[in-house]
Amino acid sequence: MKPEDEDRYARGMARLMLATDKKLTEARIDLYWERLKDVPIEIFEEAIPILIDQVATFPRVPIIRRACDEAERRRQYRAARYLPDPDREGAFCSVCEDTGWKRGRMWVELYGKEVDCVSPCACRKGNPVWRAKLGAATNAVKPEGRFAGRPLFD
């Protein structure tokens, strides 16, 4: 948040105080500002309805930060997705039905018969629905150890 965002911040805090029946002192409001000033005001404003829905008492800074993280995740999901209405338009890819995997059959000499298998679908590079799902999964999982810094998917 920037100094010019103080009015928007104050409106958000006022909504929280109204929803929780809590009156904060000016010093406490300033303390919250100091601890939350690295959060973009747009994210803070999107977190207010989340907090109003989830808390009964006035939230502490870590709870507000978690709500801001949730608001950021929701914003990224909305920005990244292109999800056609499946009831109206059907899947973007009719081969994999937007899973990124196509089903098939493969001969396995060891078994002496054909078995079901899956393989990456050719639509992966250009399928916006699969890309949105990939982005949501990538943001949800953080590789650790020897996998840190490597992409999770192709």
Secondary structure by P-SEA (a helix, b strand, c coil): ccccaaaaaaaaaaaaaaaacccccaaaaaaaaaacccccaaaaaaaaaaaaacccccccaaaaaaaaaaaaaaaaaaaaccccccccccccccccccccbbbbbbbbccccbbbbbccccccccccaaaaaaaaaaaaacccccccccccccc
